[in-house]
Amino acid sequence: MAKVKVKAKDLRELSDEQLQFSLKETQESLFKLRFQSSSEKLDSPSNLRRLRREIARIKTIEHERLLSRGPLEVQP
């Protein structure tokens, strides 16, 4: 589980679908790691922090893309 830190620059190059897949995969990894941390000692507890930050990066990029598309039109 020794993944390399994903940079925001690399994430911005991904398509929306790839970004969604990456988010889901990272969230699953975090869930498994949290489950493992409650049942046994982790080899590297810093991975929890790394995964949380990676999820935050992905969500930030998704939000930036949403804002760049312009305001959503609300129909009455």
Phi, psi and omega in degrees: 000025181270079179275151177278147179299130180271127181271151180299325179300318179292322180293325181294337180281347181280154175283170180300319181294317179294324179293318177298317179297317179297319178298312181298317180297318180293320178296321177295319178297319179295318178300313180298320181293320177296320179297317179295323182292331179282336183260336181205171180282138180277148175291320182221093181297341180292344178295329177300313180295318180299316181292320178299318180291324178295319177298318179297319178299314182297315180295325178296316180295319177299317180294320177300317180294321179297317179291327182288340178285347179098174182291145177280139179271128180262124179263136181289000000 
